[in-house]
Amino acid sequence: DFLLDLAKNKQPEKIDQLLDFCRQVCHRFAVAQIEQGAHATSIGDSSSGPDVISPTYYRKFAYPHIKRLLDDLKSQNILLAYHICGNSTSIIDDMVSTGAAILEIDQKADMTKAKFAANRRTTLLGPIDPSGIMAHATPDAVAEKCREALDILAPGGGFILGPGCALPAFTPDDNIFAMIETAKEYGHYTI
């Protein structure tokens, strides 16, 4: 219903109020995490991705609220990792301009374009497919995908190798170890 209301431009002032309320809740939660000893926090914003809404709607509805959230958190020296599921390539420049310390990208994002957009302004985290590769491939296939990501995203710094989204609970330990060992062996770069 919410997405239909967006598409039909129904009650835009109420949509804005709802999104602002969500922003306030995220802010309070981030502050509470830091107060309890966290060094940073993160937010997942999957409904704002181009696989769900258009880049135009992202810029109109989601972006102003995430930008304000990040500005408020940065003024309190709180680091935030920002994740949008799906192919975020068409909004990657916008995501960078939010000021997030880390952008979590998934396997659908164009790694070369993401690296170019990040350009020492943020750190990228990901993009290994959690359900296709991490959960179901062999350790050798995991290592191959990790090396590919390192080759594209690591040069010049600003990259953390990891899954593109949450790992399924049934992800084989051997695949997780394959990612870790690949990072240790091939993840060295100079800035």
C-alpha positions, 0 to 999 in steps of 0.5 A, spaced: 500 500 500 505 504 501 509 503 494 502 504 491 501 511 495 508 513 492 506 511 485 499 515 485 502 521 489 497 520 494 498 524 501 505 526 500 505 530 506 503 524 510 508 520 506 513 525 508 511 525 515 512 517 516 519 517 513 521 523 518 518 519 523 522 513 521 528 517 520 528 519 528 527 512 530 533 510 526 537 516 529 535 514 536 537 507 535 544 509 532 545 514 538 543 508 543 548 503 540 553 508 540 551 509 548 552 502 549 559 502 546 558 500 539 563 504 534 559 505 529 552 503 526 548 501 520 542 501 516 538 497 511 534 501 506 532 495 501 525 498 500 529 505 497 533 501 492 532 501 484 529 494 484 523 497 488 522 504 486 525 508 481 531 513 482 527 519 481 523 516 487 529 515 491 531 522 490 524 525 492 522 521 498 528 517 501 534 521 499 532 527 503 531 523 510 537 519 509 541 525 508 538 528 514 539 522 518 547 522 516 548 529 517 545 529 524 549 523 526 556 526 523 555 532 527 555 527 533 561 523 530 557 517 529 559 513 523 554 509 519 554 504 514 548 505 509 545 499 505 541 498 499 539 491 496 539 490 489 542 494 483 544 500 486 548 502 480 543 508 478 543 511 485 550 510 487 552 517 486 547 519 491 548 514 496 556 517 496 553 524 497 549 522 503 556 522 507 555 515 509 562 512 512 561 505 508 556 503 503 554 496 503 553 494 495 550 487 493 552 483 487 548 486 483 551 493 483 556 495 478 563 494 481 567 499 477 562 504 477 561 503 485 569 504 485 569 510 481 563 513 485 566 512 492 573 515 489 576 516 496 569 519 499 567 513 502 568 505 503 565 500 500 563 493 503 561 487 499 559 485 494 559 477 494 552 474 493 550 471 500 545 466 497 548 464 491 555 464 492 556 464 499 551 459 501 551 454 495 557 455 491 564 451 493 569 454 497 573 455 491 568 459 487 567 463 493 575 465 493 574 466 485 569 471 486 572 474 492 579 475 488 574 478 482 572 483 487 578 485 490 581 486 483 576 491 482 575 494 488 581 494 493 586 498 489 587 505 492 583 503 498 576 504 501 574 497 500 572 492 505 571 485 502 564 482 505 557 479 503 553 483 499 547 482 504 546 478 510 548 471 510 543 465 510 544 461 517 545 455 513 551 458 509 557 453 510 563 455 515 568 453 509 565 458 505 566 463 510 573 461 511 574 461 504 572 469 504 577 470 510 583 466 507 582 470 500 582 477 504 588 475 508 592 472 502 590 477 496 587 483 500 593 487 501 593 494 497 597 500 498 594 507 498 
